[in-house]
Amino acid sequence: MTARVKVSSKFQISVPADARRRLHLQAGDSLLVDVRDGYIVLIPEPSDYSQRLRGLHSDIWQGIEPQEYVRGEREAWQE
């Protein structure tokens, strides 16, 4: 999806209706603004960061027991 928006004299923009629908944005929602390689990226701010990050990269940790892993790291620090 590509849409064109115009920056107002107060440096405001409107999020196009198609983008609002696809991202389920409502009035009052917050967006995070990031600048990446000369582009502005708008990201819907999660209402619950921990829930949003839950399970992130879980495939990396499959088969690893967390307490055993931490224990091994702590032992390596003491060496």
C-alpha positions as CSV (number, residue, x, y, z in Angstrom):
1,M,0.0,0.0,0.0
2,T,1.3,3.4,-0.9
3,A,-0.5,6.6,-0.1
4,R,0.4,10.3,-0.4
5,V,-0.2,12.6,2.6
6,K,0.5,16.3,2.8
7,V,2.3,18.0,5.7
8,S,0.2,20.9,7.0
9,S,1.5,24.3,8.1
10,K,1.5,22.9,11.6
11,F,3.6,19.9,10.5
12,Q,0.7,17.5,10.9
13,I,-0.4,14.7,8.7
14,S,-3.5,12.5,8.4
15,V,-3.2,8.7,8.4
16,P,-5.0,7.5,5.3
17,A,-8.2,5.5,5.9
18,D,-6.9,2.3,4.3
19,A,-3.8,2.4,6.7
20,R,-6.1,3.1,9.7
21,R,-8.3,0.1,8.9
22,R,-5.4,-2.3,8.2
23,L,-3.7,-1.3,11.5
24,H,-6.9,-1.1,13.5
25,L,-6.1,2.5,14.6
26,Q,-8.6,4.4,16.6
27,A,-8.8,8.1,17.5
28,G,-6.5,8.7,20.5
29,D,-4.1,5.8,19.6
30,S,-0.4,6.7,19.8
31,L,2.1,6.1,17.1
32,L,5.9,5.8,17.6
33,V,7.9,7.9,15.1
34,D,11.3,6.5,13.9
35,V,13.6,7.8,11.3
36,R,15.4,5.1,9.4
37,D,17.8,5.8,6.5
38,G,16.1,9.0,5.6
39,Y,12.5,7.6,5.9
40,I,9.9,8.3,8.6
41,V,8.4,5.1,10.0
42,L,5.2,5.3,12.0
43,I,4.6,2.3,14.3
44,P,1.4,1.8,16.4
45,E,2.5,1.9,20.0
46,P,1.5,-1.3,21.9
47,S,-0.7,-0.8,24.8
48,D,1.2,-3.6,26.6
49,Y,4.8,-3.9,25.7
50,S,5.4,-7.2,27.6
51,Q,2.5,-8.8,25.8
52,R,3.7,-7.5,22.4
53,L,7.2,-9.0,23.0
54,R,6.0,-12.3,24.4
55,G,7.3,-15.2,22.4
56,L,9.7,-13.0,20.4
57,H,12.5,-15.2,19.0
58,S,11.2,-18.2,20.9
59,D,12.5,-20.5,18.2
60,I,16.1,-19.6,19.3
61,W,15.4,-20.8,22.9
62,Q,13.7,-24.1,22.0
63,G,15.2,-27.0,23.9
64,I,17.0,-24.8,26.4
65,E,16.1,-24.8,30.0
66,P,16.2,-21.2,31.2
67,Q,17.5,-21.8,34.8
68,E,20.2,-24.1,33.5
69,Y,21.3,-21.6,30.9
70,V,21.6,-18.8,33.5
71,R,23.4,-21.0,35.9
72,G,26.0,-21.8,33.2
73,E,26.4,-18.1,32.3
74,R,27.0,-17.3,36.0
75,E,29.6,-20.0,36.3
76,A,31.4,-18.7,33.2
77,W,31.6,-15.2,34.7
78,Q,33.3,-16.6,37.8
79,E,36.0,-18.3,35.9
